[in-house]
């Protein structure tokens, strides 16, 4: 099993804070809503399309399959972002091997389907909110990917929907949260049919509360399909389909 060292986890969280707590004049050079940019910084990617605005700022970085040119990443978090995500890629290999074996497949089955090919990193910064009852940090959703590796700080606020009740996911020092994504399941909310594991795994609806304490930060790494153009079609694995 691949372990990500504690000092790397802590430095990654510090790197997220360093980026967002730069002077606005410095940060705005990365501000964009051009989704083809390798590195983006904005407030709410769906600001002009969503019914509500979430209480957060975000940066995103396309990490794989084509490693980013370090020169286009912010210097305040560049080195640790590349080091951390490289280790997440290695962890992802192990996780997908375990998931393959858990559903009775060969260890490399999901990797051979390119489930580990693309990695998208997303850093959230949730400032302290004076009226947290009026908003959310992140609205209810399930991740539209294969698998998510989430690093969160000690403040908390993440909740999952379980049996129609919102349940806290308290942060555990030195631990990562692993979410099954829609494409690995998928959920009926996103797709009309279950996808590659034919409902053997379940994606989970989750949200993040706003908080009077802050800032809260997190870094989510998504193993997904849409970092590059692909003509590959995904459907239920034939070994998992019954008559």
KOLNUMI-669498 format. One record per residue (C-alpha): residue in one letter; chain; x negated, y, z. Coordinates in Angstrom, 2 decimals. Layout:
BEGIN
<"A"; "A"; <X; Y; Z>>
...
END
This chain:
BEGIN
<"X"; "A"; <0.00; 0.00; 0.00>>
<"X"; "A"; <-1.26; 3.48; -0.87>>
<"X"; "A"; <-1.37; 5.94; 2.04>>
<"X"; "A"; <-1.59; 9.69; 1.58>>
<"X"; "A"; <-3.86; 11.04; 4.29>>
<"X"; "A"; <-2.28; 13.26; 6.92>>
<"X"; "A"; <-4.63; 16.15; 6.22>>
<"X"; "A"; <-3.55; 16.09; 2.54>>
<"X"; "A"; <0.12; 16.26; 3.55>>
<"X"; "A"; <-0.54; 19.18; 5.89>>
<"X"; "A"; <-2.69; 21.05; 3.38>>
<"X"; "A"; <0.01; 20.60; 0.72>>
<"X"; "A"; <2.58; 22.19; 3.00>>
<"X"; "A"; <0.15; 25.02; 3.70>>
<"X"; "A"; <-0.38; 25.44; -0.05>>
<"X"; "A"; <3.35; 25.86; -0.63>>
<"X"; "A"; <3.48; 28.53; 2.07>>
<"X"; "A"; <0.42; 30.31; 0.68>>
<"X"; "A"; <2.03; 30.60; -2.73>>
<"X"; "A"; <5.35; 31.96; -1.55>>
<"X"; "A"; <3.88; 34.35; 1.01>>
<"X"; "A"; <1.69; 36.12; -1.52>>
<"X"; "A"; <2.52; 39.73; -2.30>>
<"X"; "A"; <5.46; 40.04; -4.70>>
<"X"; "A"; <3.30; 41.86; -7.24>>
<"X"; "A"; <0.96; 38.87; -7.31>>
<"X"; "A"; <3.70; 36.25; -7.49>>
<"X"; "A"; <5.69; 37.87; -10.25>>
<"X"; "A"; <3.09; 36.93; -12.87>>
<"X"; "A"; <4.50; 33.39; -12.60>>
<"X"; "A"; <8.16; 34.40; -12.51>>
<"X"; "A"; <10.00; 32.89; -15.47>>
<"X"; "A"; <13.17; 31.08; -16.53>>
<"X"; "A"; <11.45; 29.54; -19.53>>
<"X"; "A"; <11.82; 25.84; -18.71>>
<"X"; "A"; <9.09; 24.76; -21.12>>
<"X"; "A"; <6.43; 26.52; -19.04>>
<"X"; "A"; <4.13; 24.12; -17.19>>
<"X"; "A"; <4.34; 26.27; -14.03>>
<"X"; "A"; <7.42; 28.32; -13.15>>
<"X"; "A"; <8.47; 30.41; -10.20>>
<"X"; "A"; <12.01; 31.73; -9.69>>
<"X"; "A"; <14.94; 32.04; -7.33>>
<"X"; "A"; <17.56; 29.39; -8.13>>
<"X"; "A"; <16.97; 27.81; -11.53>>
<"X"; "A"; <20.76; 27.83; -12.12>>
<"X"; "A"; <21.32; 31.38; -10.84>>
<"X"; "A"; <23.40; 32.45; -13.84>>
<"X"; "A"; <25.36; 29.22; -14.18>>
<"X"; "A"; <26.09; 27.94; -10.68>>
<"X"; "A"; <29.22; 28.97; -8.72>>
<"X"; "A"; <27.10; 29.88; -5.67>>
<"X"; "A"; <23.56; 31.03; -5.02>>
<"X"; "A"; <21.33; 28.98; -2.73>>
<"X"; "A"; <19.08; 30.53; -0.08>>
<"X"; "A"; <15.67; 29.65; -1.50>>
<"X"; "A"; <12.81; 30.36; -3.86>>
<"X"; "A"; <11.20; 27.64; -5.96>>
<"X"; "A"; <8.14; 26.80; -8.00>>
<"X"; "A"; <7.91; 23.90; -10.42>>
<"X"; "A"; <4.96; 22.22; -12.12>>
<"X"; "A"; <4.82; 19.54; -14.81>>
<"X"; "A"; <2.11; 17.15; -13.60>>
<"X"; "A"; <2.35; 14.15; -15.93>>
<"X"; "A"; <2.12; 12.66; -18.50>>
<"X"; "A"; <-0.15; 15.50; -19.62>>
<"X"; "A"; <-2.18; 16.83; -16.65>>
<"X"; "A"; <-1.85; 20.61; -16.42>>
<"X"; "A"; <-4.76; 22.88; -17.23>>
<"X"; "A"; <-5.91; 23.96; -13.74>>
<"X"; "A"; <-6.39; 27.53; -14.98>>
<"X"; "A"; <-2.65; 28.01; -15.42>>
<"X"; "A"; <-1.89; 27.00; -11.82>>
<"X"; "A"; <-2.00; 29.55; -8.97>>
<"X"; "A"; <-5.38; 29.50; -7.26>>
<"X"; "A"; <-3.82; 29.55; -3.76>>
<"X"; "A"; <-2.36; 26.07; -4.19>>
<"X"; "A"; <-4.08; 24.68; -7.31>>
<"X"; "A"; <-6.56; 22.24; -5.81>>
<"X"; "A"; <-4.25; 20.74; -3.22>>
<"X"; "A"; <-1.35; 20.48; -5.66>>
<"X"; "A"; <-3.49; 18.47; -8.07>>
<"X"; "A"; <-4.95; 16.31; -5.30>>
<"X"; "A"; <-1.61; 15.63; -3.64>>
<"X"; "A"; <0.29; 14.84; -6.85>>
<"X"; "A"; <-2.52; 12.54; -8.01>>
<"X"; "A"; <-2.01; 10.55; -4.81>>
<"X"; "A"; <1.77; 10.62; -5.30>>
<"X"; "A"; <1.25; 9.07; -8.74>>
<"X"; "A"; <-0.70; 6.24; -7.14>>
<"X"; "A"; <1.97; 5.85; -4.47>>
<"X"; "A"; <4.61; 5.77; -7.20>>
<"X"; "A"; <2.88; 2.81; -8.87>>
<"X"; "A"; <3.14; 0.88; -5.61>>
<"X"; "A"; <6.74; 1.90; -4.96>>
<"X"; "A"; <7.92; 0.84; -8.40>>
<"X"; "A"; <6.13; -2.49; -8.03>>
<"X"; "A"; <7.94; -3.08; -4.74>>
<"X"; "A"; <11.27; -2.00; -6.21>>
<"X"; "A"; <10.78; -4.33; -9.18>>
<"X"; "A"; <10.09; -7.27; -6.89>>
<"X"; "A"; <13.05; -6.34; -4.66>>
<"X"; "A"; <15.46; -6.99; -7.54>>
<"X"; "A"; <13.76; -10.19; -8.68>>
<"X"; "A"; <11.64; -8.77; -11.51>>
<"X"; "A"; <7.93; -8.92; -12.24>>
<"X"; "A"; <5.96; -6.20; -10.36>>
<"X"; "A"; <5.20; -4.20; -13.52>>
<"X"; "A"; <8.72; -4.29; -14.95>>
<"X"; "A"; <9.81; -0.76; -13.99>>
<"X"; "A"; <6.38; 0.68; -14.76>>
<"X"; "A"; <6.50; -0.92; -18.20>>
<"X"; "A"; <9.77; 0.96; -18.75>>
<"X"; "A"; <7.80; 4.22; -18.24>>
<"X"; "A"; <9.40; 4.96; -14.86>>
<"X"; "A"; <6.04; 6.28; -13.63>>
<"X"; "A"; <5.08; 8.14; -16.80>>
<"X"; "A"; <6.37; 11.63; -15.97>>
<"X"; "A"; <5.96; 13.54; -12.72>>
<"X"; "A"; <7.55; 16.89; -11.94>>
<"X"; "A"; <6.64; 18.74; -8.72>>
<"X"; "A"; <9.03; 21.20; -7.13>>
<"X"; "A"; <8.19; 23.40; -4.13>>
<"X"; "A"; <11.00; 25.03; -2.15>>
<"X"; "A"; <10.73; 27.97; 0.26>>
<"X"; "A"; <13.76; 28.64; 2.45>>
<"X"; "A"; <13.40; 31.94; 4.35>>
<"X"; "A"; <15.01; 32.36; 7.75>>
<"X"; "A"; <18.70; 33.10; 7.09>>
<"X"; "A"; <20.58; 35.59; 9.32>>
<"X"; "A"; <23.98; 33.98; 8.52>>
<"X"; "A"; <23.33; 30.32; 7.69>>
<"X"; "A"; <27.01; 29.43; 8.02>>
<"X"; "A"; <27.71; 31.42; 4.83>>
<"X"; "A"; <25.38; 29.61; 2.46>>
<"X"; "A"; <23.24; 26.53; 1.84>>
<"X"; "A"; <19.56; 26.09; 1.20>>
<"X"; "A"; <20.35; 23.56; -1.53>>
<"X"; "A"; <23.84; 22.52; -2.59>>
<"X"; "A"; <25.10; 18.92; -2.66>>
<"X"; "A"; <23.53; 16.86; -5.44>>
<"X"; "A"; <21.88; 13.56; -6.29>>
<"X"; "A"; <18.49; 13.57; -8.00>>
<"X"; "A"; <18.65; 13.08; -11.77>>
<"X"; "A"; <15.52; 10.96; -11.94>>
<"X"; "A"; <14.16; 7.48; -11.20>>
<"X"; "A"; <12.65; 8.21; -7.78>>
<"X"; "A"; <11.84; 11.22; -5.62>>
<"X"; "A"; <8.99; 11.52; -3.10>>
<"X"; "A"; <9.80; 14.33; -0.66>>
<"X"; "A"; <7.41; 16.06; 1.74>>
<"X"; "A"; <9.21; 18.24; 4.29>>
<"X"; "A"; <8.03; 20.31; 7.21>>
<"X"; "A"; <9.10; 20.01; 10.85>>
<"X"; "A"; <12.03; 22.47; 10.71>>
<"X"; "A"; <14.53; 20.07; 9.15>>
<"X"; "A"; <17.82; 20.79; 7.44>>
<"X"; "A"; <17.98; 17.87; 5.00>>
<"X"; "A"; <21.22; 15.90; 5.15>>
<"X"; "A"; <22.53; 12.85; 3.27>>
<"X"; "A"; <26.16; 11.95; 2.65>>
<"X"; "A"; <26.96; 8.61; 4.30>>
<"X"; "A"; <30.51; 7.25; 4.47>>
<"X"; "A"; <31.87; 10.75; 3.76>>
<"X"; "A"; <29.90; 12.30; 6.64>>
<"X"; "A"; <26.81; 14.49; 6.46>>
<"X"; "A"; <23.96; 12.91; 8.40>>
<"X"; "A"; <20.74; 14.69; 9.40>>
<"X"; "A"; <17.43; 13.35; 8.09>>
<"X"; "A"; <15.10; 14.52; 10.88>>
<"X"; "A"; <11.52; 15.14; 9.77>>
<"X"; "A"; <8.97; 12.58; 10.91>>
<"X"; "A"; <5.35; 13.81; 11.15>>
<"X"; "A"; <3.15; 12.10; 8.58>>
<"X"; "A"; <6.09; 10.52; 6.74>>
<"X"; "A"; <7.60; 11.00; 3.30>>
<"X"; "A"; <11.26; 10.68; 2.31>>
<"X"; "A"; <11.92; 8.46; -0.72>>
<"X"; "A"; <15.14; 9.01; -2.68>>
<"X"; "A"; <16.53; 6.66; -5.31>>
<"X"; "A"; <17.55; 8.76; -8.32>>
<"X"; "A"; <20.57; 8.57; -10.59>>
<"X"; "A"; <18.74; 6.95; -13.50>>
<"X"; "A"; <17.57; 4.07; -11.33>>
<"X"; "A"; <21.12; 3.42; -10.17>>
<"X"; "A"; <23.01; 5.54; -11.62>>
<"X"; "A"; <25.81; 7.39; -9.82>>
<"X"; "A"; <29.23; 7.71; -11.40>>
<"X"; "A"; <29.06; 11.47; -10.82>>
<"X"; "A"; <26.32; 11.84; -13.42>>
<"X"; "A"; <26.77; 8.92; -15.79>>
<"X"; "A"; <29.76; 6.93; -17.03>>
<"X"; "A"; <27.90; 3.62; -16.57>>
<"X"; "A"; <25.40; 2.33; -14.02>>
<"X"; "A"; <21.91; 2.59; -15.44>>
<"X"; "A"; <18.78; 0.52; -15.33>>
<"X"; "A"; <19.22; -1.47; -12.11>>
<"X"; "A"; <22.97; -1.96; -12.70>>
<"X"; "A"; <23.84; -0.56; -9.25>>
<"X"; "A"; <21.33; -2.75; -7.39>>
<"X"; "A"; <19.93; 0.48; -5.95>>
<"X"; "A"; <22.03; 3.47; -4.91>>
<"X"; "A"; <21.24; 7.14; -5.41>>
<"X"; "A"; <22.30; 9.39; -2.56>>
<"X"; "A"; <24.06; 12.74; -2.43>>
<"X"; "A"; <22.14; 15.17; -0.26>>
<"X"; "A"; <21.86; 18.86; 0.59>>
<"X"; "A"; <19.73; 21.26; 2.62>>
<"X"; "A"; <21.22; 23.56; 5.25>>
<"X"; "A"; <20.22; 27.17; 5.64>>
<"X"; "A"; <18.66; 27.90; 9.02>>
<"X"; "A"; <18.05; 30.89; 11.26>>
<"X"; "A"; <14.58; 29.45; 11.84>>
<"X"; "A"; <12.14; 29.71; 8.99>>
<"X"; "A"; <10.61; 29.59; 6.62>>
<"X"; "A"; <11.35; 25.94; 5.88>>
<"X"; "A"; <9.29; 24.49; 3.04>>
<"X"; "A"; <9.29; 21.24; 1.11>>
<"X"; "A"; <7.64; 19.70; -1.93>>
<"X"; "A"; <9.56; 17.14; -3.98>>
<"X"; "A"; <7.90; 15.02; -6.68>>
<"X"; "A"; <10.27; 13.57; -9.27>>
<"X"; "A"; <9.48; 10.53; -11.38>>
<"X"; "A"; <11.71; 11.32; -14.35>>
<"X"; "A"; <12.19; 11.24; -18.11>>
<"X"; "A"; <12.52; 14.85; -19.22>>
<"X"; "A"; <8.98; 16.18; -18.78>>
<"X"; "A"; <8.39; 15.28; -22.44>>
<"X"; "A"; <10.57; 14.57; -25.44>>
<"X"; "A"; <11.40; 10.87; -25.64>>
<"X"; "A"; <13.56; 8.78; -27.92>>
<"X"; "A"; <13.69; 5.92; -25.46>>
<"X"; "A"; <17.19; 4.89; -24.39>>
<"X"; "A"; <17.84; 3.55; -20.89>>
<"X"; "A"; <20.51; 1.01; -20.03>>
<"X"; "A"; <21.01; -1.86; -17.58>>
<"X"; "A"; <18.09; -4.31; -17.48>>
<"X"; "A"; <19.29; -7.51; -19.17>>
<"X"; "A"; <18.05; -9.68; -16.28>>
<"X"; "A"; <20.46; -7.81; -13.98>>
<"X"; "A"; <23.59; -8.15; -16.12>>
<"X"; "A"; <26.14; -10.83; -15.30>>
<"X"; "A"; <28.74; -12.28; -17.64>>
END
